[in-house]
Amino acid sequence: MRHWLFKSEPHAYSFDDLQRDGTTPWSGVRNFQARNNMLEMRAGDLGFFYHSSIAEPAAVGICEVVREGYPDFTAFDKKSEYYDRKSTPEKPLWQMVDVRFVEPLARPVTLAEMREEPRLMGMALLKRGQRLSVQPVMPSEWKIILELSRRATA
C-alpha cells in the first residue's frame, strides 16, 4: 500500500463534502505529474485529505482509493471548467481515481506544524515550489502526521 496527499480548496470540495458523499471521483487534475501519480495509485491506498488555499492549510482527514485510474470525463465536457479540447474519449489525456471517506484526523495538522517538524523536512508538500494537487507521502511521513494529529495542541 502507498500513501498520498490530495489537495482541495474547501470552497470547491471539502472533507465534509466527502463525508456527506461517501465517495467521489478526484477529477479536474490538469498537471501531468499529478496525473501520473494517480496512475500509480491502487485500490486500498490511503491518502490525507488536505485543505489548501485557506488561512491555515492543513491535513484534515483520511480517504481511500477505491477505483484506480480511468479517463477524466470532465475533460470531454465543453461546459466543464476542466474541459480540454485536446483530450478525447478515444485518446484521453487526463485521468482520475475515486476516493472514499475513511475518517477525520484526531485534529487537523497544519502546514505550519509540518514545517516545524524536522522529521518532515524532505516531504514533497514542504518543498519550495511544490504545488501538485496529488502527491506521494512516504510511509515515515504518514506515521509522523498521524502522530502529530493525536498530539494535543499547546
Secondary structure, 3 states (H helix, E strand, C coil): CCEEEEEECCCCCCHHHHHHHCEEECCCCCCHHHHHHHHHCCCCCEEEEEECCCCCCEEEEEEEEEEEEEECHHHCCCCCCCCCCCCCCCCCCCEEEEEEEEEEEEEEEEHHHHHHCHHHCCCHHHCCCCCCCEEEECHHHHHHHHHHHHCCCC
